[in-house]
Amino acid sequence: MVTDGRRRSFLDPQVLSRLAAVPLFARRPMVGNVSGIHSSPHRGASVEFAEYRKYVAGDDLRRLDWRAYGRSDRFYIKEFEADTNLRCCLILDTSGSMRFGSGNVTKIEYARRLGGSLAYLAVQQGDAVGLTTVAEEIVRTVPPRRTPSHLSGLFDMLEQAQPQGETRLPERLHELAETIRQRALIVILSDLFVEPTALQKAFEHLRFRKHDVVVFHLLDPLELGFTFQRPMRFLDLEGGPSIFAEPNDIYDRYQQALSEYLAKMTRVVHEAAIDYHRVSIDEDYEKVLRHFLTARTRSGGLR
């Protein structure tokens, strides 16, 4: 599908065609290796004027502003914002809980749709995309590249990712913050079944490294509503003990615990300045992606 003629279950050509009309912008300056649509921390060639600075020997005389010289009798150079491409690093949680889904789609399948679509859109606009799958450890990783042929291997990796084991997401994010050395758009696809305060330190570590961090927090409708109608045996998909319970007996406590968890998560992502999207996996993923892309377009990236 798309690049190698293979049909990918998590990619819809019509959805991709509609979403391609909306660019994917970074919220922070990026450091790329070719010209692109994203702001750079360096000065360079662009149509976006940045500032004047005094001329020093060796500067390109073509950038002298003669009108400023006529007004002040001093030489000034016009500086412009540089435009560059970005590196998009997808981080896919493949711990056991991502296997869950009460409807027609599981969390891992929904994550494939989001991640695969974003990867395609980024490469189409000239950006580099990589993928890392994590659980207790880093399972697999492919570094960012910007060639269309690179997408075939990345899609294979998405397709083959199987949820299993416990999650050590905060530890893995700390590890990736040290190994992804160049500024990047970090997109985390996870149900975030960890303590929010542990995640906060990991998010802040990524932000300290000047990454633009996006989180898609994937939750199942049953996890949010807890609409069970009869006694159930609840299984821990990450290896913990099972619990047999009457839903009506624990409903109030569950909802209180869920509310406290979501409130903590909201505070954490706000304090860490994370681009956070809570998603129920029965939502139309195209609408989720369109909301994400248009929100960044409205701010014009950093323009």
Legacy VTK file of the C-alpha trace (Angstrom):
# vtk DataFile Version 3.0
C-alpha trace
ASCII
DATASET POLYDATA
POINTS 303 float
0.000 0.000 0.000
1.127 3.566 -0.825
4.848 2.962 -1.454
5.381 -0.724 -2.210
2.029 -1.830 -3.642
1.129 -3.825 -0.522
-2.230 -3.383 1.148
-1.788 -2.257 4.759
-4.805 -2.766 7.002
-3.985 0.340 9.066
-3.736 2.727 6.089
-6.666 4.157 4.157
-5.703 5.907 0.890
-8.750 8.180 1.009
-7.994 9.286 4.569
-4.378 9.971 3.638
-5.451 11.971 0.590
-7.744 14.165 2.681
-5.206 14.679 5.470
-2.388 15.491 3.020
-3.957 18.926 2.503
-2.976 19.893 6.072
0.786 20.248 6.766
2.425 18.765 9.835
4.181 21.612 11.667
6.636 21.472 14.565
5.999 23.750 17.556
9.722 24.215 18.242
12.670 25.076 15.952
14.068 21.992 14.239
17.587 21.181 13.067
17.423 19.347 9.754
19.803 18.676 6.900
17.768 19.998 3.958
15.405 22.874 3.299
11.857 22.343 4.492
8.791 24.023 5.973
9.869 24.142 9.620
11.507 26.943 11.550
15.180 26.512 12.413
17.152 27.994 15.340
19.754 29.105 12.781
19.624 32.008 10.349
19.493 31.268 6.652
17.615 31.678 3.405
13.889 32.290 3.717
11.221 34.872 3.004
10.619 35.420 6.742
12.529 38.493 7.957
14.024 38.041 11.429
16.160 41.059 12.376
18.937 43.491 11.437
22.496 43.148 12.659
25.624 45.205 12.071
27.819 44.300 9.125
31.104 42.537 9.896
33.930 41.806 7.492
33.216 38.676 5.472
29.419 39.029 5.368
27.680 38.513 2.034
27.379 42.000 0.495
24.177 40.947 -1.256
22.436 40.939 2.146
23.295 44.583 2.901
20.240 46.791 3.367
21.077 49.949 1.385
17.967 51.732 2.595
19.092 51.302 6.197
22.523 52.608 5.145
20.933 55.661 3.551
19.018 56.444 6.741
21.795 55.812 9.254
25.067 55.930 7.273
25.852 52.513 8.776
25.968 49.074 7.197
23.342 46.561 8.332
22.732 42.961 7.290
19.194 41.565 6.986
18.772 38.257 8.820
16.087 35.761 7.815
14.574 32.741 9.503
15.996 29.513 8.136
13.586 26.808 6.999
14.461 23.150 7.434
12.991 19.667 7.568
12.339 17.765 10.796
12.915 14.353 12.267
9.734 12.660 13.467
10.322 9.840 15.944
7.301 7.626 16.598
7.387 5.796 19.942
4.910 2.911 20.057
4.011 1.277 23.374
3.872 -2.505 22.801
3.266 -3.599 26.404
0.542 -6.177 27.081
-2.222 -3.693 27.888
-2.133 -2.376 24.313
-3.734 -5.702 23.299
-7.059 -4.639 24.823
-10.075 -3.505 22.851
-13.737 -3.934 23.705
-14.997 -3.057 20.216
-13.836 -3.647 16.672
-10.341 -2.265 17.232
-7.643 -2.774 19.865
-5.338 -0.071 21.188
-2.392 -1.394 19.172
-4.455 -1.388 15.969
-5.590 2.177 16.620
-1.994 3.198 17.323
-0.929 1.654 14.003
-3.488 3.822 12.192
-2.276 7.003 13.863
1.426 6.190 13.544
1.269 4.876 9.994
-0.721 7.887 8.770
1.616 10.394 10.431
4.668 8.613 9.010
3.259 8.757 5.486
2.245 12.418 5.770
5.644 13.442 7.148
7.626 11.719 4.395
5.311 13.200 1.763
6.287 16.708 2.900
10.008 15.897 2.915
10.523 15.072 6.593
12.378 12.105 8.091
10.506 9.484 10.137
11.694 6.752 12.480
9.966 4.242 14.770
10.795 2.729 18.157
8.678 0.063 19.864
8.954 -0.163 23.650
7.672 -2.355 26.494
9.920 -3.453 29.372
12.854 -2.648 27.084
13.303 -1.049 23.687
12.021 -3.840 21.437
12.972 -2.558 17.981
14.045 0.736 16.478
14.581 2.149 13.015
16.256 5.584 12.722
14.550 8.469 10.912
14.926 8.663 7.144
13.093 10.764 4.597
12.959 8.505 1.523
9.624 6.992 0.458
11.244 3.545 0.189
12.047 3.773 3.905
8.312 3.671 4.680
7.970 0.064 3.553
10.245 -1.217 6.338
8.656 1.107 8.873
5.168 -0.153 7.944
6.414 -3.747 8.254
7.630 -2.954 11.756
4.272 -1.425 12.692
2.452 -4.448 11.287
4.640 -6.933 13.160
4.525 -5.191 16.559
2.848 -7.496 19.081
1.857 -6.295 22.577
3.364 -8.319 25.404
5.067 -7.884 28.756
5.025 -5.081 31.284
5.475 -1.407 30.532
8.559 0.545 31.542
7.616 3.606 29.527
9.196 6.296 31.755
12.544 4.478 31.826
12.500 3.959 28.064
11.645 7.630 27.443
14.617 8.663 29.598
16.792 6.327 27.521
15.496 7.752 24.243
15.988 11.314 25.492
19.707 10.502 25.738
19.978 8.662 22.415
17.893 10.953 20.157
20.485 13.701 20.109
19.089 15.995 17.414
15.899 17.992 17.941
12.898 15.966 16.857
9.137 15.737 16.882
8.549 12.907 19.372
5.140 11.239 18.978
4.214 8.815 21.786
1.388 6.323 21.163
0.428 4.645 24.439
-2.303 3.955 26.989
0.052 5.429 29.621
-0.592 2.754 32.233
2.059 4.177 34.544
2.222 6.632 37.422
1.804 10.180 36.016
4.521 11.651 38.247
7.057 9.202 36.783
6.011 10.259 33.306
6.440 13.930 34.173
10.172 13.531 34.753
10.519 11.654 31.460
8.555 14.323 29.580
10.669 17.076 31.120
13.831 15.194 30.114
12.646 15.124 26.487
11.719 18.813 26.619
15.109 19.659 28.131
16.645 18.067 25.019
14.573 20.567 22.979
12.233 17.975 21.493
8.664 18.794 20.495
6.692 16.111 22.371
3.246 14.848 21.346
1.279 12.218 23.298
-1.737 10.311 22.038
-3.232 8.784 25.189
-5.273 5.795 23.982
-8.136 4.577 26.175
-10.920 2.082 25.534
-14.561 3.189 26.043
-15.024 0.462 28.671
-12.067 1.828 30.632
-13.684 5.246 30.651
-17.292 4.223 31.262
-16.881 0.934 33.175
-20.264 -0.190 31.826
-20.020 -3.866 32.783
-23.395 -5.504 33.477
-22.474 -8.716 35.333
-19.766 -10.162 37.570
-16.472 -10.301 35.687
-12.967 -11.682 36.031
-10.591 -8.817 35.259
-7.243 -9.879 33.812
-4.007 -7.914 34.018
-2.643 -8.079 30.460
0.816 -7.183 31.747
1.166 -10.248 33.958
-0.440 -9.300 37.287
-3.068 -11.335 39.171
-6.666 -11.565 37.967
-9.530 -10.154 40.061
-13.118 -11.430 40.171
-15.540 -8.629 41.039
-19.107 -7.422 40.849
-18.889 -4.183 38.791
-21.653 -2.438 40.733
-19.728 -2.942 43.986
-16.574 -1.231 42.707
-17.997 1.261 40.201
-17.764 4.328 42.476
-14.231 3.524 43.610
-13.143 2.834 40.046
-14.541 6.121 38.753
-12.895 8.029 41.605
-9.533 6.380 40.910
-9.918 7.063 37.160
-10.806 10.717 37.771
-7.788 11.182 40.032
-5.495 9.505 37.486
-6.761 11.632 34.578
-6.552 14.806 36.667
-2.928 13.999 37.558
-2.139 13.284 33.898
-3.690 16.588 32.824
-1.592 18.459 35.382
1.581 16.605 34.370
1.266 17.296 30.632
0.348 20.925 31.311
3.377 21.505 33.525
5.686 19.702 31.085
4.236 21.664 28.101
3.306 18.483 26.214
0.990 18.447 23.196
-1.455 15.981 24.776
-4.423 14.260 23.112
-6.672 11.923 25.121
-8.339 9.560 22.660
-11.115 7.019 23.094
-10.375 4.303 20.533
-13.960 4.282 19.286
-13.333 7.779 17.861
-12.753 8.260 14.133
-8.955 8.369 13.864
-9.144 10.697 10.864
-10.899 13.311 13.010
-8.298 12.854 15.747
-5.456 13.443 13.291
-7.197 16.359 11.599
-7.713 18.067 14.963
-4.038 17.506 15.796
-2.792 18.848 12.455
-5.108 21.848 12.219
-4.326 22.934 15.790
-0.678 23.200 14.774
-1.539 24.906 11.508
-3.583 27.578 13.279
-0.496 28.526 15.234
1.562 28.310 12.049
4.147 26.112 13.730
6.389 28.825 15.189
5.690 31.503 12.590
LINES 1 304
303 0 1 2 3 4 5 6 7 8 9 10 11 12 13 14 15 16 17 18 19 20 21 22 23 24 25 26 27 28 29 30 31 32 33 34 35 36 37 38 39 40 41 42 43 44 45 46 47 48 49 50 51 52 53 54 55 56 57 58 59 60 61 62 63 64 65 66 67 68 69 70 71 72 73 74 75 76 77 78 79 80 81 82 83 84 85 86 87 88 89 90 91 92 93 94 95 96 97 98 99 100 101 102 103 104 105 106 107 108 109 110 111 112 113 114 115 116 117 118 119 120 121 122 123 124 125 126 127 128 129 130 131 132 133 134 135 136 137 138 139 140 141 142 143 144 145 146 147 148 149 150 151 152 153 154 155 156 157 158 159 160 161 162 163 164 165 166 167 168 169 170 171 172 173 174 175 176 177 178 179 180 181 182 183 184 185 186 187 188 189 190 191 192 193 194 195 196 197 198 199 200 201 202 203 204 205 206 207 208 209 210 211 212 213 214 215 216 217 218 219 220 221 222 223 224 225 226 227 228 229 230 231 232 233 234 235 236 237 238 239 240 241 242 243 244 245 246 247 248 249 250 251 252 253 254 255 256 257 258 259 260 261 262 263 264 265 266 267 268 269 270 271 272 273 274 275 276 277 278 279 280 281 282 283 284 285 286 287 288 289 290 291 292 293 294 295 296 297 298 299 300 301 302
